[in-house]
Amino acid sequence: MPEKTEKQIVFDKVKDTPPLAVSLYTMDYNKTGSWRNVRPVIDYEKCTGCMTCWKFCPEPAIDAEKYEEDGKEKYKPVIDYEYCKGCGICWVECPVEGAIYTEEEGE
C-alpha cells in the first residue's frame, strides 16, 4: 500500500485557480463512477465505523448502513460504485486505514 502524503496547494489570487467543470444536474443524475481508475475497498475487519469517509466524500458515494451488534445500533460505510470516482479522499481521511485501494479492473 502506498504511503500517505499531504500536499497543500495555495493560490495567491482567485484568478489563479484552475477553471472548474460545473454541471446543472444533481449528483443523482451525474453518476461519476465511470471516471474511476482506482477502486476503494473497505476492510470491515479494520473499519471502526467512525464514518469519517462518509463525512469527507465529495460525492454521494458512501452511505451509512445501520446494523445491530451486541444489542447496540451501529453504522458502517458502504460504497456506491456508480458514484465513486476514485478520488482517494476516503483513504486519506480514514484514521485506521480501513479503506484500501486496488486497481480498477477493465470491463
C-alpha positions in Angstrom: 0.0 0.0 0.0 1.5 3.4 -0.9 2.4 5.8 2.0 0.0 8.6 2.7 1.4 12.1 1.9 0.0 15.5 2.3 0.1 18.3 -0.3 -1.1 21.8 0.2 -2.0 23.9 -2.9 -2.2 27.6 -2.3 -3.3 30.2 -4.9 -2.3 33.8 -4.5 -5.5 35.1 -6.1 -8.8 33.7 -7.2 -7.9 34.3 -10.8 -5.0 31.9 -10.4 -7.3 28.9 -9.6 -8.0 26.5 -12.5 -11.4 26.6 -14.2 -13.9 24.1 -12.8 -16.4 21.9 -14.6 -19.9 22.6 -13.4 -23.0 20.5 -14.1 -26.5 21.9 -14.0 -27.8 18.5 -12.8 -27.8 16.9 -9.3 -25.4 14.2 -8.4 -28.3 11.7 -8.5 -28.2 12.3 -12.3 -24.4 12.6 -12.7 -23.1 9.1 -12.0 -19.4 9.7 -11.7 -18.3 6.1 -11.2 -17.1 5.8 -14.8 -14.3 8.3 -14.0 -12.7 6.0 -11.6 -9.2 4.4 -12.1 -8.8 3.1 -8.6 -11.5 1.3 -6.6 -11.7 1.8 -2.8 -12.5 -1.4 -0.9 -13.4 -1.2 2.8 -11.8 -3.8 5.0 -14.6 -4.3 7.6 -12.1 -6.2 9.9 -10.2 -2.9 10.4 -13.1 -0.4 9.9 -14.3 1.1 13.2 -17.5 2.6 11.8 -16.4 6.2 12.6 -17.9 7.3 9.3 -15.1 9.8 8.6 -15.0 8.5 5.0 -18.7 9.3 4.7 -18.2 12.8 6.1 -15.5 13.7 3.6 -16.7 12.1 0.5 -17.4 14.8 -2.1 -20.0 12.7 -4.0 -23.0 10.8 -2.7 -20.8 7.7 -3.0 -20.7 6.5 0.6 -23.8 5.6 2.5 -24.2 4.8 6.2 -25.7 1.4 6.6 -27.3 0.7 10.0 -26.9 -2.6 11.7 -27.1 -4.1 15.2 -24.3 -5.7 17.2 -24.4 -6.8 20.8 -27.8 -5.1 21.1 -26.4 -1.7 20.0 -27.2 0.2 16.9 -24.1 0.9 14.8 -23.3 2.2 11.3 -20.8 1.0 8.7 -19.8 2.8 5.4 -20.9 1.2 2.1 -19.5 2.4 -1.2 -21.8 3.0 -4.1 -19.6 2.4 -7.1 -22.0 4.2 -9.5 -20.9 7.5 -7.9 -17.4 6.8 -6.5 -14.9 8.4 -8.8 -11.8 7.1 -7.0 -10.6 10.5 -5.7 -9.0 8.8 -2.6 -10.3 11.3 0.0 -11.8 8.4 2.0 -8.5 6.6 2.0 -6.6 9.8 3.0 -9.0 10.7 5.8 -9.5 7.2 7.3 -7.9 7.3 10.7 -7.3 3.5 10.8 -6.6 2.9 7.1 -9.9 1.0 6.8 -10.3 2.0 3.1 -7.9 0.1 0.9 -7.3 0.7 -2.8 -6.9 -1.8 -5.6 -6.6 -1.1 -9.3 -9.9 -0.7 -11.1 -10.4 -3.7 -13.4 -11.4 -3.3 -17.0 -14.7 -4.3 -18.3 
